[in-house]
Amino acid sequence: MVENLGPEELEVYRYMAKTLRQMDLHLIELAMDGNLWKRSDALGHISKIRCPAFLMQADPDVGGLINEDLSALSELQRENWTWKKYKEISHNMHSLFPELIANDALRFFSSLVK
């Protein structure tokens, strides 16, 4: 794949390779099995968050890493959490749909200002 890329794309793949090397493989395995939130300490950390938070979930059918139904997790049902699952949008949602993601984030933060 790299043989057919120009110099700009090659830098993107170098960056991706660098960041992938830094990832915890155990967390990737948990995500692929649909157990990231249940079997990692993510829920323990999340339960400590007291400020308003906006959680965006990519669609696992098109490459989202979290397979679980986050809307069913009691830790995310508190009043300070807002959760949105993006149908038919992959894990790379921020770069594929920057305006949509930015608008949703801005709408969330704007709702906090009274």
PyRosetta script that sets phi, psi and omega in degrees:
from pyrosetta import init, pose_from_sequence

init()
pose = pose_from_sequence("MVENLGPEELEVYRYMAKTLRQMDLHLIELAMDGNLWKRSDALGHISKIRCPAFLMQADPDVGGLINEDLSALSELQRENWTWKKYKEISHNMHSLFPELIANDALRFFSSLVK")
pose.set_psi(1, -40.6)
pose.set_omega(1, -177.5)
pose.set_phi(2, -66.3)
pose.set_psi(2, -29.7)
pose.set_omega(2, -179.7)
pose.set_phi(3, -60.1)
pose.set_psi(3, -29.8)
pose.set_omega(3, -177.3)
pose.set_phi(4, -93.0)
pose.set_psi(4, 0.9)
pose.set_omega(4, -176.5)
pose.set_phi(5, -93.3)
pose.set_psi(5, 151.5)
pose.set_omega(5, 172.6)
pose.set_phi(6, -82.8)
pose.set_psi(6, 176.2)
pose.set_omega(6, -177.2)
pose.set_phi(7, -59.9)
pose.set_psi(7, -34.8)
pose.set_omega(7, -179.9)
pose.set_phi(8, -67.0)
pose.set_psi(8, -45.3)
pose.set_omega(8, -179.7)
pose.set_phi(9, -67.6)
pose.set_psi(9, -34.6)
pose.set_omega(9, 179.3)
pose.set_phi(10, -60.6)
pose.set_psi(10, -38.5)
pose.set_omega(10, 178.3)
pose.set_phi(11, -65.2)
pose.set_psi(11, -36.2)
pose.set_omega(11, 177.9)
pose.set_phi(12, -63.0)
pose.set_psi(12, -45.4)
pose.set_omega(12, -179.4)
pose.set_phi(13, -68.9)
pose.set_psi(13, -32.6)
pose.set_omega(13, 175.0)
pose.set_phi(14, -64.3)
pose.set_psi(14, -43.9)
pose.set_omega(14, 178.2)
pose.set_phi(15, -62.4)
pose.set_psi(15, -44.8)
pose.set_omega(15, 179.0)
pose.set_phi(16, -60.8)
pose.set_psi(16, -42.8)
pose.set_omega(16, 179.0)
pose.set_phi(17, -62.8)
pose.set_psi(17, -41.3)
pose.set_omega(17, 179.3)
pose.set_phi(18, -62.4)
pose.set_psi(18, -45.8)
pose.set_omega(18, -178.6)
pose.set_phi(19, -70.0)
pose.set_psi(19, -35.3)
pose.set_omega(19, 177.7)
pose.set_phi(20, -64.8)
pose.set_psi(20, -35.5)
pose.set_omega(20, 177.9)
pose.set_phi(21, -64.9)
pose.set_psi(21, -24.5)
pose.set_omega(21, -177.4)
pose.set_phi(22, -88.6)
pose.set_psi(22, -7.4)
pose.set_omega(22, -176.9)
pose.set_phi(23, -77.4)
pose.set_psi(23, 152.2)
pose.set_omega(23, 176.2)
pose.set_phi(24, -83.7)
pose.set_psi(24, 112.2)
pose.set_omega(24, -177.0)
pose.set_phi(25, -61.9)
pose.set_psi(25, -31.5)
pose.set_omega(25, 178.5)
pose.set_phi(26, -62.0)
pose.set_psi(26, -40.6)
pose.set_omega(26, 178.7)
pose.set_phi(27, -66.5)
pose.set_psi(27, -36.3)
pose.set_omega(27, 177.3)
pose.set_phi(28, -64.5)
pose.set_psi(28, -42.5)
pose.set_omega(28, 177.8)
pose.set_phi(29, -61.2)
pose.set_psi(29, -43.6)
pose.set_omega(29, 178.3)
pose.set_phi(30, -62.1)
pose.set_psi(30, -41.4)
pose.set_omega(30, 179.2)
pose.set_phi(31, -64.3)
pose.set_psi(31, -44.2)
pose.set_omega(31, -178.6)
pose.set_phi(32, -65.0)
pose.set_psi(32, -31.3)
pose.set_omega(32, 178.8)
pose.set_phi(33, -83.7)
pose.set_psi(33, -5.9)
pose.set_omega(33, -177.7)
pose.set_phi(34, 78.6)
pose.set_psi(34, 25.6)
pose.set_omega(34, -176.5)
pose.set_phi(35, -123.5)
pose.set_psi(35, 14.4)
pose.set_omega(35, -175.1)
pose.set_phi(36, -57.1)
pose.set_psi(36, -47.2)
pose.set_omega(36, -175.3)
pose.set_phi(37, -79.3)
pose.set_psi(37, -31.7)
pose.set_omega(37, -176.2)
pose.set_phi(38, -81.0)
pose.set_psi(38, -36.2)
pose.set_omega(38, -172.4)
pose.set_phi(39, -107.6)
pose.set_psi(39, -7.5)
pose.set_omega(39, 174.4)
pose.set_phi(40, -98.2)
pose.set_psi(40, -179.5)
pose.set_omega(40, 179.1)
pose.set_phi(41, -91.2)
pose.set_psi(41, 17.4)
pose.set_omega(41, -179.2)
pose.set_phi(42, -57.8)
pose.set_psi(42, -43.9)
pose.set_omega(42, -178.9)
pose.set_phi(43, -66.8)
pose.set_psi(43, -34.1)
pose.set_omega(43, 176.1)
pose.set_phi(44, -62.8)
pose.set_psi(44, -41.4)
pose.set_omega(44, 178.2)
pose.set_phi(45, -70.5)
pose.set_psi(45, -41.4)
pose.set_omega(45, -178.6)
pose.set_phi(46, -63.4)
pose.set_psi(46, -37.1)
pose.set_omega(46, -178.0)
pose.set_phi(47, -64.7)
pose.set_psi(47, -16.4)
pose.set_omega(47, 179.1)
pose.set_phi(48, -87.5)
pose.set_psi(48, -11.6)
pose.set_omega(48, -178.2)
pose.set_phi(49, -75.8)
pose.set_psi(49, 123.2)
pose.set_omega(49, -177.6)
pose.set_phi(50, -107.2)
pose.set_psi(50, -21.2)
pose.set_omega(50, -179.0)
pose.set_phi(51, -83.2)
pose.set_psi(51, 161.3)
pose.set_omega(51, 176.1)
pose.set_phi(52, -58.8)
pose.set_psi(52, 138.5)
pose.set_omega(52, -177.5)
pose.set_phi(53, -138.0)
pose.set_psi(53, 145.2)
pose.set_omega(53, -179.9)
pose.set_phi(54, -118.5)
pose.set_psi(54, 114.0)
pose.set_omega(54, -179.3)
pose.set_phi(55, -104.3)
pose.set_psi(55, 123.5)
pose.set_omega(55, 178.8)
pose.set_phi(56, -106.1)
pose.set_psi(56, 132.2)
pose.set_omega(56, -179.6)
pose.set_phi(57, -121.4)
pose.set_psi(57, 124.3)
pose.set_omega(57, 175.8)
pose.set_phi(58, -75.5)
pose.set_psi(58, 161.1)
pose.set_omega(58, -179.1)
pose.set_phi(59, -79.9)
pose.set_psi(59, 117.4)
pose.set_omega(59, -179.0)
pose.set_phi(60, -64.7)
pose.set_psi(60, -20.5)
pose.set_omega(60, 178.7)
pose.set_phi(61, -69.2)
pose.set_psi(61, -18.3)
pose.set_omega(61, 179.7)
pose.set_phi(62, -126.2)
pose.set_psi(62, 25.8)
pose.set_omega(62, 173.7)
pose.set_phi(63, 113.3)
pose.set_psi(63, 4.2)
pose.set_omega(63, 174.4)
pose.set_phi(64, -67.0)
pose.set_psi(64, 142.6)
pose.set_omega(64, -175.0)
pose.set_phi(65, -84.1)
pose.set_psi(65, -20.1)
pose.set_omega(65, -177.4)
pose.set_phi(66, -102.4)
pose.set_psi(66, 113.2)
pose.set_omega(66, -177.4)
pose.set_phi(67, -87.2)
pose.set_psi(67, -17.9)
pose.set_omega(67, -173.6)
pose.set_phi(68, -72.9)
pose.set_psi(68, 155.9)
pose.set_omega(68, 174.2)
pose.set_phi(69, -84.1)
pose.set_psi(69, 96.2)
pose.set_omega(69, -176.0)
pose.set_phi(70, -68.2)
pose.set_psi(70, -20.7)
pose.set_omega(70, 179.4)
pose.set_phi(71, -68.2)
pose.set_psi(71, -17.5)
pose.set_omega(71, -179.2)
pose.set_phi(72, -90.1)
pose.set_psi(72, -7.6)
pose.set_omega(72, -177.3)
pose.set_phi(73, -81.4)
pose.set_psi(73, 122.9)
pose.set_omega(73, -176.9)
pose.set_phi(74, -61.7)
pose.set_psi(74, -29.8)
pose.set_omega(74, 179.9)
pose.set_phi(75, -64.3)
pose.set_psi(75, -20.9)
pose.set_omega(75, -179.8)
pose.set_phi(76, -101.1)
pose.set_psi(76, 8.2)
pose.set_omega(76, -177.4)
pose.set_phi(77, -95.3)
pose.set_psi(77, -1.6)
pose.set_omega(77, 179.3)
pose.set_phi(78, -67.8)
pose.set_psi(78, 161.6)
pose.set_omega(78, -175.1)
pose.set_phi(79, -67.0)
pose.set_psi(79, -17.8)
pose.set_omega(79, -178.2)
pose.set_phi(80, -86.8)
pose.set_psi(80, -2.6)
pose.set_omega(80, -178.5)
pose.set_phi(81, -102.8)
pose.set_psi(81, 135.9)
pose.set_omega(81, 168.0)
pose.set_phi(82, -122.7)
pose.set_psi(82, 131.1)
pose.set_omega(82, -175.8)
pose.set_phi(83, -127.0)
pose.set_psi(83, 136.9)
pose.set_omega(83, 177.1)
pose.set_phi(84, -139.1)
pose.set_psi(84, 129.3)
pose.set_omega(84, 174.6)
pose.set_phi(85, -101.4)
pose.set_psi(85, 129.0)
pose.set_omega(85, -178.7)
pose.set_phi(86, -96.3)
pose.set_psi(86, 106.6)
pose.set_omega(86, 178.8)
pose.set_phi(87, -68.0)
pose.set_psi(87, 136.8)
pose.set_omega(87, 176.0)
pose.set_phi(88, 60.1)
pose.set_psi(88, 26.1)
pose.set_omega(88, 175.5)
pose.set_phi(89, -124.1)
pose.set_psi(89, 130.1)
pose.set_omega(89, -174.1)
pose.set_phi(90, -82.9)
pose.set_psi(90, 179.2)
pose.set_omega(90, -179.9)
pose.set_phi(91, -55.4)
pose.set_psi(91, -27.0)
pose.set_omega(91, -177.4)
pose.set_phi(92, -87.2)
pose.set_psi(92, 32.0)
pose.set_omega(92, -172.0)
pose.set_phi(93, -56.9)
pose.set_psi(93, -36.0)
pose.set_omega(93, -175.8)
pose.set_phi(94, -66.5)
pose.set_psi(94, -36.7)
pose.set_omega(94, -179.8)
pose.set_phi(95, -89.1)
pose.set_psi(95, -26.3)
pose.set_omega(95, 179.6)
pose.set_phi(96, -79.7)
pose.set_psi(96, -35.4)
pose.set_omega(96, -177.1)
pose.set_phi(97, -133.2)
pose.set_psi(97, 60.7)
pose.set_omega(97, -173.9)
pose.set_phi(98, -61.1)
pose.set_psi(98, -37.7)
pose.set_omega(98, -178.9)
pose.set_phi(99, -67.9)
pose.set_psi(99, -43.7)
pose.set_omega(99, 179.0)
pose.set_phi(100, -61.0)
pose.set_psi(100, -49.0)
pose.set_omega(100, -177.7)
pose.set_phi(101, -65.5)
pose.set_psi(101, -45.2)
pose.set_omega(101, 179.4)
pose.set_phi(102, -62.1)
pose.set_psi(102, -42.5)
pose.set_omega(102, 179.7)
pose.set_phi(103, -63.9)
pose.set_psi(103, -40.6)
pose.set_omega(103, 178.0)
pose.set_phi(104, -64.9)
pose.set_psi(104, -42.2)
pose.set_omega(104, 178.2)
pose.set_phi(105, -64.4)
pose.set_psi(105, -44.3)
pose.set_omega(105, 178.6)
pose.set_phi(106, -63.2)
pose.set_psi(106, -40.1)
pose.set_omega(106, 178.2)
pose.set_phi(107, -62.9)
pose.set_psi(107, -41.7)
pose.set_omega(107, 178.7)
pose.set_phi(108, -62.7)
pose.set_psi(108, -51.1)
pose.set_omega(108, -177.5)
pose.set_phi(109, -66.9)
pose.set_psi(109, -34.8)
pose.set_omega(109, 177.5)
pose.set_phi(110, -64.7)
pose.set_psi(110, -31.9)
pose.set_omega(110, 179.7)
pose.set_phi(111, -68.0)
pose.set_psi(111, -18.3)
pose.set_omega(111, -179.3)
pose.set_phi(112, -81.1)
pose.set_psi(112, -20.5)
pose.set_omega(112, -178.5)
pose.set_phi(113, -88.0)
pose.set_psi(113, 120.4)
pose.set_omega(113, -178.1)
pose.set_phi(114, -113.5)
pose.dump_pdb("model.pdb")
